[in-house]
Amino acid sequence: MTQKKVLTIAGTDVSGGAGYSADIKTFEDHDLYGFCALTTIVSMDPSTWAHRVHHVPLEILDEQIETALSLKPDTIKTGMLPNEEVISRARKAIEKSGADYFVFDPVMVCKGDDTVLNPGVVDSMQKELLPITTIVTPNLVEAGNLAGMNTPKTIDEVKEAAKKIHEYGPKYVVVKGGTGLEGDNALDIFYDGEKFYGLYADKLEKAYNHGAGCTFAAAVASNFTNGLEPLEAVKEAKAFVTSAIKHGSQMNEHVGVVRHNAYNKVDKVNVQAKEL
Ligand code: PXL
């Protein structure tokens, strides 16, 4: 196979914006071959949009991982990992795989449903996954949880959280501040263990952004797999997801989803990277 291969260990989101479908669409758009070991099935109550999360039985997850590893992924990305058992299976799979990169998207909350999935998973994410991570991609809430702090609200607090997360062992940390930090820009912060860089895009007024977090992490995974340098990989991933948000569409009264292929099919937005 001439294309490189990326395995995502993630859940489905029936709306198609987030979860493994976001990953596969994003890998495809980066000319990579994507495949999935499914952890959870998520559906939404059409009247309240409350997320209903069903776990795939562990023996079925084990079977999928066995198959997936026989396909020899170059990179592994994780999405929704609902409990300690699934996290430890993901760890074993990553260690066994010989993959070049592990991109850890520590999914704890879904947009449109603020309940933290399972606070009990933070400890095993810190101890089992962060030490073997190439790059971890938390949003502000997830960064606070992984760092053992309150949700960071300022650039200095994000830097503090990134440093604390880095101490658990990942090579790189990128915190998705998005529109949640001060200033006129949608700002994400990248930390390579020595220096901090701000990734700046315009704040978008009409943000159809369901799936943005998964899409960003999948684009980071794609860019590492395609050999980009780490800072370039996160900068390009932010441009990819910002285009996807800009050209997203409203699906029903509850949800608007990103357009995963907008960067290559519609327009390439501009992102600036500056040392902070
Ligand atoms: O956006 C986080 C997320 C990840 N994975 C799955 C989801 C969601 C949010 O809905 O359903 C499967």
Residues whose N, C-alpha, C, O or C-beta is under 5 A from the ligand:
A	BS01	PXL	G11 T12 D13 A18 G19 V42 G79 M80 V107 V109 C110 K111
